[in-house]
Amino acid sequence: MTAPRFFNTTGPCNPQRHYMLPPADRLVGAQLHRYIKDQLYWVLHAARQMGKTTFLKSWMNEINTGGEAIACYVSVETCQGLTEPERAMPTICSAIQAYTRMSDMDIPEVPATSVGSMLSDTLIRWSELVAPKPLIVLFDEVDVLEGEAMVSFLRQLRGGFASRGVGAFPVSVALVGMRDLKDYIVKTKDGKAINPGSPFNVKEDSASLSNFTKKDIAKLFAQRTAETGQQITGDALGYVYEQSKGQPWIVNSLFMRATLRILDEDSTETVTIKHIEEARQQMILARETHLDALAYRLEDPGVRILIEKLITGASDPSLAESETFRICLDLGLVTTDNGTPQIANPIYREVIARHLIYSTQLAIPAPEWQWQKPDGTLDMDGLLREFQAFWQTHSEEWEEMSNYSEAFPHLLLMAFLQRVTNGDGRIEREYAAGRGRMDLAVEYKNKWDIIEVKLLRKGQTFDKVKETGIQQVLRYRNSFSPPLRPDGSLPTHCYLVIFDRRPEAAQIPWGDRLKWSTEGDVTIVAC
């Protein structure tokens, strides 16, 4: 009996075992038919967990099934950290031999040669063995190579390019990784940049893989419906797209958890938005490897500066042109929306925020004051008044220990909120460079509170920041989706939290800095 298929979150997808969509349909900037016909070399770059390896193995099988050429997948991941060609080149050649054995194309070891020709000699020998068919090589995880090892790898491929052909050298080569080759910073052992002449200037295209569209997500789940009869509501599909922005791994993870963990594997109960919300919470709390790997990047000083600007909403015209932003773009951590740099999706926003506030959250004492109303809902007035007192007592000391000075107020407030709501509530976060604020929506027992966070900076006045903030928080409330209440209505009250970060603020008595007032539907909380 054939085992039922499922949504895959570990390794490449297999159409016999997993629900999946043809990855070639998401290629951007590629012309697959030309790469073989016209004997071209090309690059495929996309973020982590986008389906690159799934595509390569699928295309390899398609080529080999056609019978007109021989294609082989080769991962060079074992070269991670090997910067010297003397160590990297033999490792690459060993990887080639291992993958050819798996494809029944065993290549005899090439006699010892210099590291400067070892790869090209191996590829020549391989091409001879598969003749009269042309050879196509799909190199995966190329971006683990660095320094002189990368230079040697690329130069040997370029050196064989002119003589490529049946029995002579691979007619087509794909180099696949997270970054485009033109963005690699390749340096020699002494730290100097290599000669400006590119060691691989023969590539035809730099292609990429796109995220799933809304229609793709619906098609993916429709495969399960066809096989099991299980349905999913339109709201649930919309929420999957909203939270993932089509990132393939997140989509599959939400579907997998909803159908295999929240509901029983054999259940035909319709998947609703509540199931997807629970799947989202499970995925974040589980600190999945993919999400943890992205959070780890926050330790890089350049990435830290970038994320801080996104959190605070700082306006920086050069931000999207920075090397750090391009790296984070390739990683899939950030994106641009109408020209505005921001975190790629709400799931990543949540993971980043939780990672940054985790130690602070643990350091905040358990609340001993009454933070719930008699009906069990969150007393946001009481919570924010307690935060004001907490800010007065701890902010100066704790900020000295923070790596995120500019974003410290935002992070401390989020940690304070998370300390109270953790387990019984959740926080939706919106932040992007150039907005000048952070938006928070706090849900606790089906009741939502909207909070806008703004900084009062040097040269600004409290009244002007308050006026702008009131307009922004009301716009955010009115645009928030999905509906925040079961009856479809929006919360009637909002909070604007203003942190005074002017140099002279330290000289203002706390009694004058900590203010509380209400204007219409907005409560203003000054810290």
C-alpha positions as CSV (number, residue, x, y, z in Angstrom):
1,M,0.0,0.0,0.0
2,T,1.3,3.4,-1.0
3,A,1.9,5.7,2.0
4,P,-0.1,9.0,1.8
5,R,1.8,12.1,0.7
6,F,2.4,15.0,3.1
7,F,3.7,18.6,3.2
8,N,7.5,18.5,3.3
9,T,9.7,20.7,5.5
10,T,12.9,18.7,5.5
11,G,15.2,18.4,2.5
12,P,14.3,18.3,-1.2
13,C,10.7,17.4,-2.2
14,N,9.9,14.1,-3.9
15,P,6.7,14.0,-5.9
16,Q,6.1,10.4,-4.8
17,R,6.1,11.3,-1.2
18,H,5.3,15.0,-0.9
19,Y,2.7,17.5,-2.1
20,M,4.6,19.9,-4.4
21,L,4.4,22.2,-7.3
22,P,6.8,22.1,-10.3
23,P,9.7,24.3,-9.1
24,A,10.7,25.2,-12.7
25,D,7.4,27.2,-12.8
26,R,8.9,29.6,-10.3
27,L,12.1,30.3,-12.1
28,V,12.7,33.9,-12.8
29,G,15.2,35.0,-15.6
30,A,16.0,31.5,-16.8
31,Q,15.8,29.9,-20.2
32,L,16.3,26.2,-19.5
33,H,15.9,25.1,-23.1
34,R,18.8,27.3,-24.3
35,Y,21.3,26.2,-21.6
36,I,21.6,22.8,-23.2
37,K,20.9,23.7,-26.9
38,D,23.4,26.6,-26.9
39,Q,25.9,25.1,-24.4
40,L,25.6,27.9,-21.8
41,Y,26.8,28.3,-18.2
42,W,24.5,30.0,-15.7
43,V,23.8,30.9,-12.1
44,L,20.7,30.1,-10.0
45,H,20.5,32.0,-6.7
46,A,17.7,32.1,-4.2
47,A,17.2,32.3,-0.4
48,R,17.4,29.4,1.9
49,Q,14.6,26.8,1.7
50,M,13.2,28.1,-1.6
51,G,13.3,24.8,-3.5
52,K,16.7,25.2,-5.3
53,T,17.8,21.6,-4.7
54,T,14.3,20.3,-5.5
55,F,14.5,22.1,-8.8
56,L,17.9,20.8,-9.6
57,K,17.1,17.2,-9.0
58,S,13.8,17.5,-10.8
59,W,15.5,19.1,-13.9
60,M,18.3,16.4,-13.7
61,N,15.7,13.7,-13.9
62,E,13.9,15.4,-16.7
63,I,17.1,15.7,-18.8
64,N,18.2,12.1,-18.1
65,T,14.8,10.8,-18.9
66,G,14.9,12.6,-22.3
67,G,18.0,10.6,-23.1
68,E,19.7,13.3,-25.3
69,A,22.2,14.4,-22.6
70,I,23.6,13.2,-19.2
71,A,23.0,15.5,-16.2
72,C,24.4,15.0,-12.7
73,Y,23.7,16.9,-9.5
74,V,26.8,17.6,-7.3
75,S,26.7,19.4,-3.9
76,V,29.9,21.0,-2.7
77,E,28.6,21.6,0.8
78,T,31.4,19.5,2.2
79,C,33.8,22.3,1.3
80,Q,32.3,24.6,4.0
81,G,35.2,26.4,5.6
82,L,37.9,25.1,3.3
83,T,39.5,28.3,1.9
84,E,42.7,26.7,0.6
85,P,42.5,25.2,-2.9
86,E,44.9,22.4,-1.7
87,R,42.0,21.1,0.6
88,A,39.0,22.3,-1.4
89,M,39.8,20.9,-4.8
90,P,40.3,17.3,-3.7
91,T,37.1,17.5,-1.7
92,I,35.1,18.8,-4.7
93,C,36.5,16.0,-6.9
94,S,35.6,13.4,-4.3
95,A,32.1,14.8,-4.2
96,I,31.9,14.5,-8.0
97,Q,33.0,10.8,-7.8
98,A,30.5,10.1,-5.0
99,Y,27.5,11.6,-6.9
100,T,28.5,9.9,-10.2
101,R,28.5,6.6,-8.4
102,M,25.0,7.3,-7.2
103,S,24.0,7.9,-10.8
104,D,25.8,4.7,-12.1
105,M,28.5,6.8,-13.8
106,D,31.5,5.8,-11.8
107,I,34.5,7.9,-12.7
108,P,38.0,6.5,-12.1
109,E,40.2,8.8,-10.0
110,V,42.2,11.2,-12.1
111,P,45.9,10.9,-11.6
112,A,47.3,13.4,-9.1
113,T,47.7,16.8,-10.7
114,S,48.2,20.3,-9.5
115,V,45.2,21.8,-7.6
116,G,45.0,24.4,-10.3
117,S,43.9,21.8,-12.8
118,M,42.5,19.0,-10.7
119,L,38.8,20.0,-11.2
120,S,39.1,20.6,-14.9
121,D,41.0,17.3,-15.4
122,T,38.2,15.5,-13.6
123,L,35.5,17.2,-15.7
124,I,37.4,16.4,-18.9
125,R,37.6,12.7,-17.9
126,W,33.9,12.6,-17.0
127,S,33.0,14.2,-20.3
128,E,35.0,11.5,-22.2
129,L,33.2,8.7,-20.3
130,V,29.7,9.9,-21.1
131,A,30.3,10.6,-24.8
132,P,28.7,10.5,-27.3
133,K,26.2,12.3,-25.0
134,P,26.9,15.8,-23.8
135,L,27.5,16.3,-20.1
136,I,25.6,18.8,-17.9
137,V,26.8,19.5,-14.3
138,L,24.5,21.1,-11.7
139,F,26.7,22.4,-8.8
140,D,24.7,23.1,-5.6
141,E,25.7,25.0,-2.4
142,V,28.5,26.8,-4.4
143,D,28.4,29.8,-2.0
144,V,30.0,27.7,0.8
145,L,33.2,28.2,-1.2
146,E,35.2,31.2,-0.3
147,G,38.6,32.9,-0.8
148,E,41.2,31.3,-3.0
149,A,39.2,28.0,-3.1
150,M,36.3,29.9,-4.8
151,V,38.7,31.6,-7.2
152,S,40.3,28.3,-8.2
153,F,36.9,26.6,-8.7
154,L,35.6,29.4,-10.9
155,R,38.8,29.8,-12.9
156,Q,39.0,26.1,-13.8
157,L,35.4,26.2,-15.0
158,R,36.1,29.2,-17.0
159,G,39.3,27.7,-18.4
160,G,37.4,24.7,-19.8
161,F,34.5,26.8,-21.2
162,A,36.2,27.6,-24.5
163,S,36.8,23.9,-25.2
164,R,33.4,22.6,-23.9
165,G,31.7,20.0,-26.1
166,V,30.8,16.4,-26.3
167,G,33.7,14.3,-24.9
168,A,35.7,17.4,-24.1
169,F,34.2,19.4,-21.2
170,P,30.7,19.9,-19.7
171,V,28.5,21.7,-22.3
172,S,26.5,23.4,-19.6
173,V,27.1,24.1,-15.9
174,A,24.7,25.5,-13.3
175,L,26.1,27.2,-10.2
176,V,23.6,27.3,-7.4
177,G,23.5,29.0,-4.0
178,M,22.0,31.8,-2.0
179,R,24.0,34.6,-3.6
180,D,24.6,35.7,-7.2
181,L,28.3,35.3,-8.2
182,K,28.6,39.0,-8.9
183,D,27.9,39.6,-5.2
184,Y,30.5,37.3,-3.8
185,I,33.3,39.1,-2.0
186,V,36.3,36.9,-2.9
187,K,39.6,37.8,-1.3
188,T,43.0,36.2,-1.2
189,K,44.6,34.8,2.0
190,D,46.2,38.1,2.9
191,G,42.8,39.9,2.7
192,K,43.4,41.7,-0.6
193,A,40.7,41.7,-3.3
194,I,41.4,39.5,-6.3
195,N,42.2,40.9,-9.7
196,P,39.1,42.9,-10.9
197,G,38.9,40.5,-13.9
198,S,36.2,38.1,-13.0
199,P,37.3,34.5,-12.5
200,F,33.9,33.5,-14.0
201,N,32.8,35.9,-16.7
202,V,31.2,33.4,-19.0
203,K,27.8,32.9,-17.3
204,E,24.7,33.6,-19.5
205,D,22.1,34.3,-16.9
206,S,21.6,34.9,-13.2
207,A,18.2,33.4,-12.5
208,S,16.3,33.0,-9.3
209,L,13.2,31.3,-7.7
210,S,10.1,33.3,-6.7
211,N,7.9,32.8,-3.7
212,F,4.5,31.0,-4.1
213,T,1.7,33.2,-5.2
214,K,-1.8,33.0,-3.6
215,K,-2.9,30.7,-6.5
216,D,0.2,28.5,-5.9
217,I,-0.7,28.1,-2.2
218,A,-4.3,27.1,-3.2
219,K,-3.0,24.6,-5.8
220,L,-0.7,23.1,-3.3
221,F,-3.4,22.3,-0.7
222,A,-5.8,21.3,-3.5
223,Q,-3.5,18.2,-4.0
224,R,-4.4,17.1,-0.5
225,T,-8.1,17.8,-1.1
226,A,-8.0,15.6,-4.2
227,E,-6.3,12.8,-2.4
228,T,-8.0,12.9,1.0
229,G,-11.1,15.0,0.6
230,Q,-9.9,17.5,3.3
231,Q,-10.9,21.1,2.6
232,I,-9.5,24.4,3.7
233,T,-11.3,27.7,4.0
234,G,-10.6,30.7,1.9
235,D,-9.8,32.7,5.1
236,A,-7.2,30.1,6.1
237,L,-5.5,30.2,2.7
238,G,-5.4,34.0,2.8
239,Y,-3.9,33.9,6.3
240,V,-1.2,31.4,5.1
241,Y,-0.2,33.9,2.4
242,E,-0.4,36.9,4.6
243,Q,1.9,35.3,7.2
244,S,4.3,33.7,4.8
245,K,4.2,36.0,1.8
246,G,4.6,32.8,-0.2
247,Q,7.9,31.6,1.3
248,P,7.7,27.9,0.4
249,W,9.1,26.4,3.6
250,I,6.8,28.5,5.8
251,V,3.8,27.5,3.6
252,N,4.6,23.8,3.9
253,S,5.3,24.1,7.6
254,L,1.9,25.7,8.3
255,F,0.1,23.1,6.2
256,M,2.1,20.2,7.7
257,R,1.4,21.3,11.3
258,A,-2.3,22.0,10.6
259,T,-2.9,18.6,8.9
260,L,-0.6,16.3,10.8
261,R,-0.3,17.7,14.3
262,I,-3.2,19.9,15.1
263,L,-5.6,17.7,13.2
264,D,-5.1,13.9,12.9
265,E,-3.3,12.6,9.8
266,D,-6.5,10.8,8.8
267,S,-8.8,13.6,9.6
268,T,-11.0,15.1,6.9
269,E,-12.1,18.0,9.1
270,T,-11.9,21.3,7.2
271,V,-8.8,23.4,8.0
272,T,-9.8,26.8,9.3
273,I,-7.9,30.0,10.1
274,K,-7.8,28.9,13.8
275,H,-5.9,25.8,12.8
276,I,-3.4,27.9,10.8
277,E,-3.0,30.4,13.7
278,E,-2.2,27.5,16.1
279,A,0.2,26.1,13.5
280,R,1.9,29.5,13.3
281,Q,2.3,29.6,17.1
282,Q,3.7,26.1,17.3
283,M,6.2,26.8,14.5
284,I,7.5,29.9,16.2
285,L,7.8,28.4,19.7
286,A,9.5,25.3,18.3
287,R,12.4,27.4,16.9
288,E,12.6,25.4,13.8
289,T,16.1,25.0,12.3
290,H,15.3,27.2,9.3
291,L,14.0,30.0,11.5
292,D,16.8,29.7,14.1
293,A,19.4,30.0,11.3
294,L,17.9,33.3,10.2
295,A,17.8,34.5,13.8
296,Y,21.5,33.6,14.2
297,R,22.3,36.1,11.5
298,L,21.3,38.9,13.9
299,E,24.6,38.4,15.7
300,D,26.4,39.9,12.7
301,P,27.2,43.6,13.4
302,G,26.1,44.8,10.0
303,V,22.8,42.9,10.1
304,R,22.2,44.2,13.6
305,I,22.5,47.8,12.3
306,L,20.1,47.0,9.5
307,I,17.5,45.4,11.7
308,E,17.7,48.3,14.2
309,K,16.9,50.7,11.5
310,L,13.9,48.6,10.4
311,I,12.6,48.4,14.0
312,T,12.9,52.1,14.7
313,G,11.6,53.1,11.3
314,A,14.7,55.2,10.7
315,S,14.9,56.8,7.3
316,D,18.1,56.0,5.4
317,P,18.1,56.5,1.6
318,S,21.3,54.4,1.3
319,L,19.9,51.4,3.2
320,A,18.7,49.4,0.2
321,E,22.0,49.9,-1.5
322,S,24.1,48.6,1.3
323,E,26.1,45.4,1.0
324,T,24.4,44.1,4.2
325,F,20.9,44.7,2.8
326,R,21.9,42.8,-0.4
327,I,23.1,39.9,1.7
328,C,19.9,39.9,3.8
329,L,17.9,40.1,0.6
330,D,19.7,37.0,-0.8
331,L,19.0,35.2,2.5
332,G,15.3,36.0,2.2
333,L,15.4,37.9,5.5
334,V,14.4,41.2,4.0
335,T,12.5,42.5,1.0
336,T,11.3,45.8,-0.4
337,D,7.6,46.8,-0.6
338,N,6.9,49.8,-2.9
339,G,10.6,50.7,-2.5
340,T,10.5,50.4,1.4
341,P,13.0,48.0,3.0
342,Q,11.3,45.7,5.5
343,I,11.4,42.2,7.0
344,A,10.3,39.6,4.4
345,N,7.2,38.4,6.2
346,P,5.3,38.5,9.5
347,I,6.7,35.1,10.6
348,Y,10.3,36.4,10.3
349,R,9.3,39.6,12.1
350,E,8.0,37.5,15.0
351,V,11.1,35.3,15.1
352,I,13.5,38.3,15.0
353,A,11.6,40.1,17.7
354,R,11.4,37.0,20.0
355,H,15.1,36.3,19.4
356,L,16.1,39.9,20.3
357,I,14.0,40.2,23.4
358,Y,14.3,36.6,24.8
359,S,17.0,37.3,27.4
360,T,15.4,40.6,28.4
361,Q,12.0,38.9,28.7
362,L,13.4,36.3,31.1
363,A,15.0,39.0,33.2
364,I,11.7,40.8,33.8
365,P,10.1,39.7,37.0
366,A,6.8,37.9,36.9
367,P,4.0,40.5,37.3
368,E,2.6,40.6,40.8
369,W,0.2,43.4,40.0
370,Q,-3.3,43.0,38.6
371,W,-3.0,43.0,34.8
372,Q,-6.3,41.4,34.0
373,K,-9.8,42.8,34.1
374,P,-12.6,41.0,36.0
375,D,-13.7,39.4,32.7
376,G,-10.2,37.9,32.2
377,T,-9.1,40.2,29.3
378,L,-6.0,42.2,29.3
379,D,-5.9,45.5,31.3
380,M,-3.8,47.4,28.8
381,D,-4.1,50.7,30.8
382,G,-2.8,49.0,33.9
383,L,0.0,47.2,32.0
384,L,1.3,50.3,30.3
385,R,1.2,52.3,33.6
386,E,3.3,49.5,35.1
387,F,5.6,49.7,32.1
388,Q,6.1,53.4,32.7
389,A,7.3,52.6,36.3
390,F,9.5,49.8,35.0
391,W,11.0,52.1,32.4
392,Q,11.8,54.7,35.1
393,T,13.5,52.1,37.3
394,H,15.4,50.0,34.8
395,S,15.8,51.7,31.4
396,E,19.2,53.4,32.0
397,E,20.9,50.4,33.5
398,W,19.5,47.9,31.0
399,E,20.2,50.1,28.0
400,E,24.0,50.0,28.8
401,M,23.9,46.2,28.4
402,S,22.0,46.3,25.1
403,N,23.5,45.9,21.6
404,Y,20.5,47.7,20.1
405,S,20.7,51.2,21.6
406,E,18.4,52.9,19.1
407,A,15.8,50.1,19.2
408,F,16.1,49.6,23.0
409,P,12.8,51.2,23.9
410,H,10.9,49.1,21.3
411,L,12.6,45.9,22.4
412,L,12.0,46.5,26.1
413,L,8.4,47.3,25.6
414,M,7.9,44.2,23.5
415,A,9.7,42.1,26.1
416,F,7.4,43.5,28.8
417,L,4.3,42.8,26.8
418,Q,5.5,39.3,25.9
419,R,6.3,38.5,29.5
420,V,2.6,39.0,30.3
421,T,0.9,37.7,27.2
422,N,3.2,34.7,26.6
423,G,1.2,31.5,26.2
424,D,-2.2,33.1,26.3
425,G,-1.8,35.8,23.7
426,R,0.2,37.0,20.7
427,I,1.7,40.1,19.3
428,E,1.5,41.1,15.6
429,R,4.4,43.5,14.7
430,E,4.8,45.9,11.8
431,Y,8.1,47.6,11.2
432,A,9.9,49.0,8.1
433,A,12.5,51.6,7.4
434,G,11.3,55.1,6.7
435,R,8.0,54.8,8.6
436,G,9.4,56.4,11.8
437,R,7.4,54.1,14.1
438,M,6.6,50.5,15.0
439,D,3.1,49.2,15.0
440,L,2.0,46.5,17.5
441,A,-1.3,44.6,17.7
442,V,-1.7,42.7,21.0
443,E,-4.2,39.9,21.1
444,Y,-5.3,38.3,24.4
445,K,-8.3,36.1,24.8
446,N,-9.9,37.3,21.5
447,K,-9.5,41.0,22.4
448,W,-7.1,43.2,20.5
449,D,-5.2,46.4,21.5
450,I,-3.4,48.6,19.0
451,I,-0.1,50.2,20.0
452,E,2.0,52.7,18.1
453,V,5.6,53.2,19.2
454,K,7.4,56.4,18.3
455,L,10.7,58.1,19.3
456,L,11.0,61.8,20.2
457,R,14.3,62.7,18.7
458,K,16.6,65.7,18.8
459,G,15.0,68.8,17.2
460,Q,11.5,67.5,17.5
461,T,8.7,68.6,19.7
462,F,6.4,66.3,21.8
463,D,3.2,67.9,20.4
464,K,4.3,67.4,16.7
465,V,5.3,63.7,17.3
466,K,2.1,63.2,19.2
467,E,0.0,64.6,16.4
468,T,1.7,62.5,13.7
469,G,1.6,59.4,15.9
470,I,-2.2,59.7,16.5
471,Q,-2.8,59.9,12.8
472,Q,-0.6,56.9,12.2
473,V,-2.0,54.6,14.9
474,L,-5.6,55.3,13.7
475,R,-4.6,54.4,10.1
476,Y,-2.9,51.2,11.3
477,R,-6.0,50.2,13.2
478,N,-8.3,50.8,10.3
479,S,-6.0,48.9,7.9
480,F,-5.3,45.9,10.1
481,S,-6.4,42.6,8.6
482,P,-7.9,40.1,9.3
483,P,-10.8,41.5,11.3
484,L,-9.7,41.7,15.0
485,R,-13.0,40.7,16.5
486,P,-15.4,37.8,15.9
487,D,-18.1,40.3,14.7
488,G,-15.7,41.8,12.2
489,S,-15.4,45.1,14.0
490,L,-12.1,46.9,14.8
491,P,-11.0,47.8,18.4
492,T,-12.2,51.3,19.3
493,H,-9.2,52.3,21.4
494,C,-5.5,52.6,20.6
495,Y,-2.3,53.5,22.4
496,L,0.5,55.8,21.3
497,V,3.7,55.2,23.3
498,I,6.3,58.0,22.9
499,F,9.9,57.6,24.2
500,D,11.8,60.8,24.7
501,R,15.3,60.1,23.2
502,R,16.4,63.7,23.0
503,P,19.8,64.5,24.6
504,E,18.2,66.8,27.1
505,A,15.6,64.2,28.2
506,A,18.0,62.9,30.9
507,Q,17.8,66.3,32.6
508,I,14.0,66.3,32.8
509,P,12.5,65.0,36.1
510,W,10.7,61.7,35.8
511,G,7.6,63.3,37.1
512,D,7.5,65.5,34.0
513,R,8.6,62.8,31.5
514,L,6.1,60.2,32.4
515,K,2.7,61.5,31.1
516,W,-0.7,59.9,30.4
517,S,-3.5,61.5,28.5
518,T,-6.3,60.6,26.1
519,E,-7.4,62.3,22.9
520,G,-10.4,60.7,21.2
521,D,-9.8,57.0,20.6
522,V,-6.1,57.2,21.5
523,T,-4.3,57.1,24.9
524,I,-0.9,58.8,24.8
525,V,1.7,57.2,27.0
526,A,4.9,59.3,27.4
527,C,8.1,57.7,28.7
